[in-house]
Every structure is written in structure tokens, then in C-alpha cells.
Amino acid sequence: MSDSVSFDRAAEYYDATRGLSDDGIRATTDALVQVFGGAARPVLEVGVGTGQVAVPLIAAGMNVVGLDLSRPMLAKLLQKAGPAPALVQGDAARMPWRDHAFGGAYLRWVLHLIRDWRRAVAEIVRVVEPGGSFAAALGDYGGRRSEIQARFLEVAGGSVEPVGIAFGGWDLLDEEMSSLGARKLPDLTLEELDRDDLETFVRGIERNVHSWTWAVPDDDLRARAATEARRWAEARWGPLDRVPRQRFEWRFARYSIT
């Protein structure tokens, strides 16, 4: 039994409520091709989900293998047109591959969902060949989204703290990778214009599409907290569909496996 958060329930709406703009997808693809494009062996995506990162990479010529805990998420990936990565349903903390099977590995917005994230990182180091690279993007909102999230949780109760690594836990990740013998490389820093406006974000809270709202099982309480978060945000910034979309920087931490 896995101790990680499964996204089975999110498979039907994940692509509509998560992800980057078209420009963000292109920038991410270009950056990861630069990191992994020369790998002789396949590159592993941990938490491949519906293929938001992997599918564009394959279109760019990379050989990608995807691992995910959720069978419904993998099924959504396979429904997409065009080539798909080789897929394995499994737990990131218990990978089914031999040592040094991959030329590199990456993940995006995954380690906060894995309670034993240190074991998952150790597994990545084990399955990537010496000299290969690992790139990791940690999940976090920042800006107005984080403020709305905090207001919602203040009313509903509960915490935004994830089961795995803390949001923004870059130092913890660096320390763990160093303890495993990996060498820190310069980060990949990408600039992105938020794909959706704040109105769409709050509607997502109302619809219970975010993993951090799942911790509020009482439908009435969640609805009241979402209403209060909307009222609070509109009092500060005005109609949420007119608030300029957020421009932000996000990054992949990079490491060389030894």
C-alpha cells in the first residue's frame, strides 16, 4: 500500500485545472531538452500524470518513460493523440527498475505528495546512471493565489502543509541530494504568465479540484470557506476575472548523479 497521495479522483479534470500556458510548455520543453537531450538511455518522469510535460518532450524527440501511482491518470495520457511515453504504474518510493536504468530523471510538482519523499529521491539516484542528471520542480503558488489559499484554510481549518516535502523546501532537497552523493548544478529558472485568472482559481476551490481542498471533507464548510475567500479577495482586488494574471518565476533544481 502506497503512502503517497493518489490523483485518481483528479484524472477527469486535471488538464483543465493544472498546468502551464502554451508559452510555459514551450519554455519547459526547451529547457529539459537542453538538460537531457544527449542522454543515450531513456529519461524517467516520476509522476508523469496525464503527460503534460512528457508528451511535448516526446514530440521534441526525447525518449521518455513515465511512472505514476494513478491508473486513471495514465489512462488519460493514453487517450491523447500522438506518441506516448512507455508507462509503468507504480510507487516512486519503490521503483521496479534495476540500478542505472535511465540516462536522467525529472519530476514536477510531485515530492510534496510523497510522504517518504527521501526514499523516492534515493530511488531516483539509484535508477539514474552515473553522470546523468536529475531535475525537480517543487509545487507552490506564490502571490495572490497563496493569499486566497491561506484565507480559505483560515476559515475551513486545516493546513496547507503537504504530506511530503514542504512547498519551497529547496534547502531540504539540496541537503538530501548531497547526502546521496549528487552534485548541485545551476537551477533552471523559467518565467511564466499564469494560465488562468483568479476567478478560475476560486471556482476550482468551490469545485474541490485542488488536492489541498480534499482535506476539508465537509461540503458545507468547504463552500462557506470558498465564499469567504472570494469575498475577501474581491474586497482587496476587485472582480477576480479582471485582476491581471500573475507573472512569476519557477524553477527546476538540478543535480548530477555520481
Secondary structure, DSSP 4 states (H G I P E B T S, - for coil): ---BPP-GGGTTTHHHHS---HHHHHHHHHHHHHHHTT-SS-EEEET-TT-TTHHHHHHTT--EEEEES-HHHHHHHHHSSS---EEEE--TTS--S-TT-EEEEEEES-GGGBTTHHHHHHHHHHHEEEEEEEEEE-----HHHHHHHHHHHHHH------SSSPTT-HHHHHHHHHHTT-EEEEEEEEEEE-SS-HHHHHHHHHHT-STTTTT---HHHHHHHHHHHHHHHHHHHSSGGGSPPPEEEEEEEEEE--
